[in-house]
Amino acid sequence: MSKEPEKIKSIHSKKCAVAHALEIIGGKWRLPIIWELSAKDSMRYNELKRHLDGITNIMLTRALNGLEKNGLVLRTEICQIPPHVEYSLTESCKQLLPALEIINEWGKSRMLDAACRDSAENKNTNS
């Protein structure tokens, strides 16, 4: 019996760098959290929650814990009155920001293209 079929594997069957990165930053809320934190040096929990429409406390806590566990977010306890916690991006996470800028620009152009298509379709149906 030949072992040839075992040799031919898809790129997704092996642990590749892209798949590994997506495991870390994937999920509905991780990238939006990173994006919001990139706009400021640090943010408090409730400030961050206000910027993320639709996120629940449980999901925000889980996403922040996952990002912290993977070394992307730093959680700092501020011992003053009243005590509070602030979140910020680590240097490792800041290396990801140029890629997110590119994705942001790509997304804007896709939204613009879709808006133009919708406008043209509405114009054609109303004529």
N, C-alpha and C positions, 0 to 999 in steps of 0.2 A: 504494500500500500504506500502510495506517494504522500509525502508531507507537504507538497506544493500548496494546497489550499490553505494550510496554516501560515505560510509565508505571506500570502496576500491578505492584508488586513487594511481596513479603512483607517484613515487618520484619526477618527474618533475612537477607535478601539484601543489605541495606545494613549497614554497620558501625555498629551502635548501641552505646550506652554499656553496656548490660547484657551484650551479647555480648563486648565488649572486656574488661569486668571479669571475666567467667567464663573468658576465655582466660588471664588472669593468675592467678586463684585456683583455677581448675579443676584437675582431676586428683585422683587418689585420696588423696594425702598432703598436699597444700598446706594445706587448711583444718584438718586435724588438727594439723599443725605450728604453724600460727598460733594455734590454740586453746590448745595446750600452752604456747607461748611467752607467751601473754597472762596466764598464771597467775603468772609470775615476771618479775623485771626482766631476767634473762638466764639462759641454760642452756648447759651444755657439751654437746658432741655426744653423748657416751655417755649422759648424763642424759636428753637428749631422746629418744634411741633407746629407752631403757628404758620411757619413757612411751607409746611408739607400738607396740603389739603387732602383730607381723607384718611390720614394715617391714624391708627389707634395707639394708645399708650403701650399696649402689649407689643405691637409690631415695631414701634420706634425703639423700645427697650431691647427687643430681640436683635434688630438690625444693628443698633449701636454696639451691643455686646459682641456680635459677630465681627463687626468691623474692628473693634478693639482687640479681639482675640487674634485677628489676622494682621495686626500691626498697622492698620490704616488710620485708626482714630485714637486719639489720646484723651483719656478721661482724667480731668484734674479736679480734685476736691479743694475748694476755696474755704479755708477756715477763718471766716470773719462772721460778723453778725449782720444778717442771718447767713448761716453757712449755705453754700450751694455748689453745684457741679458745673463745670464747663467742658465742652467738647471741642477739639480742634483736630486738624489733619496732621498726620505725621509726615516727616520728610519723604518716607517711602510712598505715601499716598500722593503727595504733591508731584511726584514723577509721573503720575497718571493723568494729571490735568491737561497737558498738551493734547493727549489723545481725546479727552472729553471735549475740548474746544473744537476739535475737528468734527466729532460726532454732533456737537451742537450746531455748527455751521451747516453740516449736511442735513440735519433735521429741519433747520430753518428753510433751506432751499426746497426740501420736499414739501413742507407745509405751504410755501409760497406757490409751488407748482400745483399742488392740490387745490388751493384757493383759486388760482387762475383757471384751472379746468372746471371747477364748480361754477365759477362766474360765467365762463363761456357756455357751459351746458344750460345754465339758467337763462341766459340771453337767447339761446337757440330755441328753448321750449316756450319762451314768452313771445317770440316773434311770429 
